[in-house]
Amino acid sequence: MAQKAVAAAAAETAPAPTFSVEALRDKCLRLFGVTVSTFDGATYGLDGKYTVEEMKNIIAKWLNKEVK
């Protein structure tokens, strides 16, 4: 029982894995429910590594951006 509690606590404090924009692009439909073209628009100019949650927020912000 104590081992489960320790394992659960370790899982909660472990940092989320990060992935390159290209790796997230390859799975964008499954992960984010958006097409490659939508993903490309939302991530234009980005590089580096992001968690899935960070990328979800980036895409949501881009999708909700006011059109000028």
Protein Blocks (a to p, Z undefined) as FASTA:
>chain_A
ZZmmmmmmmmmmpccddddfklmmmmmmmmnopafklmmmmmgoiacjddfklmmmmmmm
mmmpccZZ
